[in-house]
């Protein structure tokens, strides 16, 4: 697979500055899937189609992605917007499975929200407007991935957080009685930066998380730049619970590159303090 070296900021800014979408190469099944989804009556016509690719073979379960996300967003205690699970039935079969919001193109959470607080922005990222959220938690019940969290109590606010101007792209300060989740670092992407989890994974020299625009067919892990379709084809990519028809924008590369998927039963890697997750 052909990969280029390019700075993270230059890569994202190049995608943002480019107006025309690149022609996707013919990588049979993936190309067919994208074509079908793009012509679906539910498809969103956006200039950008941000995607994330997680290489399960490269992830060692260090959870630095989780820590970076929590620091970036002042995530309330007990929440992990990107959780790292362990799969496998014995120590010799153990694999790590990071799970952020899947930013589905056909998102059940968007469909069930009675006040349109959960929505797609103009680049297809699923956001939550806490000025509208009424705390009904219908979205939590509808989400098949279990990646939404509810603020049962008033979150503690750090001095820095209290002076942040709220927006759905950067939902700070956090509020009691509202639902929260991964926002794909929309506030960073629009100024040419990679999501915090991608930068942290690169800083840890794991380079397991890739990010980019499917319309441009380019992704980066903070070190290399690759064609998205090549990366997905060579990594035997799949989307978690894709059989549900939600069209997730997060892809996974198989850990052993054989045609199997991680077990559906998962447990967090390490101790979790989340009191709200069953």
ChimeraX attribute file (.defattr): number of C-alpha atoms within 10 A of each C-alpha:
attribute: neighborCount
match mode: 1-to-1
recipient: residues
	/A:1	8
	/A:2	9
	/A:3	14
	/A:4	11
	/A:5	12
	/A:6	14
	/A:7	13
	/A:8	20
	/A:9	14
	/A:10	12
	/A:11	21
	/A:12	24
	/A:13	16
	/A:14	12
	/A:15	19
	/A:16	16
	/A:17	9
	/A:18	11
	/A:19	11
	/A:20	10
	/A:21	15
	/A:22	13
	/A:23	9
	/A:24	18
	/A:25	13
	/A:26	11
	/A:27	12
	/A:28	10
	/A:29	10
	/A:30	18
	/A:31	14
	/A:32	12
	/A:33	11
	/A:34	14
	/A:35	12
	/A:36	12
	/A:37	17
	/A:38	13
	/A:39	11
	/A:40	10
	/A:41	8
	/A:42	11
	/A:43	14
	/A:44	17
	/A:45	12
	/A:46	12
	/A:47	17
	/A:48	19
	/A:49	20
	/A:50	23
	/A:51	24
	/A:52	26
	/A:53	24
	/A:54	24
	/A:55	25
	/A:56	22
	/A:57	18
	/A:58	17
	/A:59	20
	/A:60	13
	/A:61	20
	/A:62	15
	/A:63	21
	/A:64	19
	/A:65	25
	/A:66	24
	/A:67	18
	/A:68	19
	/A:69	23
	/A:70	19
	/A:71	11
	/A:72	14
	/A:73	19
	/A:74	19
	/A:75	24
	/A:76	22
	/A:77	13
	/A:78	13
	/A:79	23
	/A:80	23
	/A:81	24
	/A:82	21
	/A:83	22
	/A:84	26
	/A:85	19
	/A:86	21
	/A:87	20
	/A:88	16
	/A:89	11
	/A:90	8
	/A:91	9
	/A:92	7
	/A:93	9
	/A:94	13
	/A:95	23
	/A:96	26
	/A:97	26
	/A:98	21
	/A:99	20
	/A:100	23
	/A:101	22
	/A:102	26
	/A:103	24
	/A:104	21
	/A:105	21
	/A:106	18
	/A:107	23
	/A:108	19
	/A:109	24
	/A:110	23
	/A:111	14
	/A:112	17
	/A:113	20
	/A:114	14
	/A:115	13
	/A:116	15
	/A:117	21
	/A:118	25
	/A:119	19
	/A:120	19
	/A:121	14
	/A:122	13
	/A:123	16
	/A:124	21
	/A:125	25
	/A:126	25
	/A:127	24
	/A:128	27
	/A:129	20
	/A:130	22
	/A:131	12
	/A:132	13
	/A:133	19
	/A:134	14
	/A:135	18
	/A:136	15
	/A:137	18
	/A:138	16
	/A:139	23
	/A:140	21
	/A:141	14
	/A:142	16
	/A:143	19
	/A:144	16
	/A:145	14
	/A:146	16
	/A:147	20
	/A:148	21
	/A:149	22
	/A:150	20
	/A:151	19
	/A:152	13
	/A:153	11
	/A:154	12
	/A:155	15
	/A:156	15
	/A:157	16
	/A:158	10
	/A:159	8
	/A:160	10
	/A:161	15
	/A:162	13
	/A:163	11
	/A:164	12
	/A:165	10
	/A:166	16
	/A:167	15
	/A:168	19
	/A:169	21
	/A:170	21
	/A:171	23
	/A:172	20
	/A:173	21
	/A:174	23
	/A:175	20
	/A:176	13
	/A:177	17
	/A:178	22
	/A:179	25
	/A:180	25
	/A:181	21
	/A:182	26
	/A:183	22
	/A:184	27
	/A:185	19
	/A:186	21
	/A:187	17
	/A:188	15
	/A:189	19
	/A:190	14
	/A:191	12
	/A:192	18
	/A:193	19
	/A:194	27
	/A:195	23
	/A:196	23
	/A:197	25
	/A:198	27
	/A:199	22
	/A:200	22
	/A:201	24
	/A:202	19
	/A:203	14
	/A:204	13
	/A:205	13
	/A:206	19
	/A:207	21
	/A:208	22
	/A:209	27
	/A:210	31
	/A:211	23
	/A:212	26
	/A:213	22
	/A:214	21
	/A:215	19
	/A:216	21
	/A:217	19
	/A:218	24
	/A:219	27
	/A:220	28
	/A:221	25
	/A:222	26
	/A:223	17
	/A:224	17
	/A:225	21
	/A:226	19
	/A:227	20
	/A:228	24
	/A:229	21
	/A:230	19
	/A:231	20
	/A:232	19
	/A:233	16
	/A:234	12
	/A:235	19
	/A:236	18
	/A:237	22
	/A:238	20
	/A:239	17
	/A:240	21
	/A:241	13
	/A:242	12
	/A:243	8
	/A:244	10
	/A:245	13
	/A:246	19
	/A:247	21
	/A:248	21
	/A:249	20
	/A:250	21
	/A:251	20
	/A:252	24
	/A:253	24
	/A:254	22
	/A:255	22
	/A:256	13
	/A:257	14
	/A:258	10
	/A:259	10
	/A:260	11
	/A:261	17
	/A:262	17
	/A:263	12
	/A:264	10
	/A:265	10
	/A:266	14
	/A:267	16
	/A:268	15
	/A:269	18
	/A:270	11
	/A:271	7
	/A:272	13
	/A:273	10
	/A:274	12
	/A:275	9
	/A:276	11
	/A:277	13
	/A:278	5
